[in-house]
Amino acid sequence: MELVLCLAVVLVGALGAAALIRAQAGARRRTELGDARAEAQRWYERLGGQLMNLHGEEPAVRQALSDAGERYNAAGSQLEQARTPHQFTLARETALEGLAYIRAARTALGIDPGPEVPALAAARGVGQLTKEREVDVQGQTFRAGPQPGRETPYYYPGGRYQGRPVPAGWYSTPWWKTALGAGAGVLGGILIADALFSPAFADPGYGYDEGYQEGFGDGVDQGADGGDQGGDQGGDFGGGDQGGDFGGGDYAGGDFGGGDFGGGDFGGGDFGGGDF
């Protein structure tokens, strides 16, 4: 009898402890959910307030405000559907992307861009344009630079296109959105990215930050090593060229492996607002 009573006490204690653990875990989840919701809502409201107070007729201003408006609508939709902290984090990222366009619009208006906003997850490591660029790809001219202008009215806060890092800056056309629609296809978009940013097609170190340069540099070093090894084994056609091109230069460290990207589920630039 005493044994049964002891077992009953132990069982009741175990059930009570389990219930307490579940209650504490539930409280933590509710706190995390509430914090994520409040954080996303804060940036969303800030974006809306900025949109209401900015106006301009210059093409660069109008385009940046249009992109910011798209992100505002997308973030609002995400907030309505969000049920988990992760989903609220996605909405926050979209709102932050919209604020990046707001800062671009203010820059194009010639006024202070305003306070800094947290870095976009998708833009980490891709850098910013520091010099003007002009290249011809498939019969079309593409321009890019660090400042807005009549020939570069499209701002991009930084991200990736088909694995290629695309630095933040101003572009003559939103080729990352229109490559497929214009009939250029994925290959055309990759050629544009290579021509604008890759030292294989342009000037080494032209217009990226240290993150991209280091990533490409690592790839070049790896590619050189692969090329030397391949050359020793197979000559010019047996392994050298393949080792150089595929071992690390274009694919392993340069275009695909370079930089430091943590965007995963978020997607910055036009990845996050709905374009990608």
Steps between C-alpha positions, in 0.01 A plus 500: 500500500779735593677415174190589301466825688864587433462423130188718488688789661790462255259485205314811615832681545620399155175611339519829685858559389412419140205738512724773644759446226231516232359818650843663510574396141163636390567828676837529326342433163234761560764750605710428191194527280395829659849644469531397135156645423582831671835528323350438157210735570740776609695500176184460293345810658819696456503408132141614460570833668799566274300417189231751592750782542715461188421621151705573191480510122853395412504148345738366765281636782177368352649158434646466849171607658313255277726216613459610863121497454513146364695388805253677729209311345691172510598548865139580592382180336770300676404650836136404452592139425788459747446245778856418605808703604671400176213632291505829688874517440436468128252788519757706689758433230260613229426821690872565544547450128233762441685738731817442298308630198378793710858592579581476130208729415618756756849484350355560152308798642826645623406485868646309792417127461401483864608264775660170416283189495612143580687331217294282269571131542520446124741791449768384742836471334395613152636852544417833339592655170778755535560594135295542186487211257379466141502171311343360183335159524314335214466830316370695799678757715479466876616766746551494873640738758495614861278805439154547344468670163285517190690206353498300826156548659458148645628439851583154626585446870723202429436130465569210267396401152540132413777475758675816385545777758339823381634803692272774626487796265320668214440327167380600155244222497372245754657218303473265801122522455471534123761255370241226452224732382727664245588164350856504628429205723706388796817484289451861390461614860814312601694658213388845616608429856836369382559796272413752769672342797731210422871575460500225241308741275593838644752674723620314812369656816264729309215604720460234766561510872753285681256213544460444128866565421613249760252242376613540143864504604459171682338356192782619275758347733311172511455505126871562448584206721252283315638620168857419597406154617289435196773632272757266652272204449337570168664789319307794360196300398506211743450672831666838522226709350229308674677524832539873461149575382310258714729428792452833668518797266156544351306247701654408832603833642448777250150521366327235706702465816626855552383748755305427814132447445255414773175565322358150492131535554495875501608620162592865481478750222240377262520152645311595811221725383351251262700543178701189574 
